[in-house]
């Protein structure tokens, strides 16, 4: 079971990137998939999640709500994180993860990082 996040890079403020989370060894469509990030000198932040239940309900942290969109491509066994209107404070290493549960693990309004499976991160740098 492996996850791999990709699609990071360098972008100017206001720009966009699309991250991909691909899986091998299992079908992502059956499980909730979460996105986390770790900015330089800061702790890990849960920013988005898409469940496998109810048509794919989603969760967004306040810091990215309205700018980021999570989605699935069942045929490609991939989950995407579309990131628009990027800000310098979005600079971080981004990770996808799953606990192979169907629902997003939101506790007290915050995405839990108690995931069993983590992909290697992809670096996003937002700078002018």
Secondary structure as UniProt FT lines:
FT   STRAND          2..6
FT   STRAND          9..11
FT   TURN            13..14
FT   STRAND          17..24
FT   HELIX           28..30
FT   STRAND          33..38
FT   TURN            40..41
FT   STRAND          44..50
FT   TURN            54..56
FT   STRAND          58..60
FT   TURN            62..67
FT   STRAND          68..73
FT   TURN            74..77
FT   STRAND          78..83
FT   HELIX           88..90
FT   STRAND          92..98
FT   STRAND          106..107
FT   TURN            108..109
FT   STRAND          110..111
FT   STRAND          117..118
FT   STRAND          122..126
//
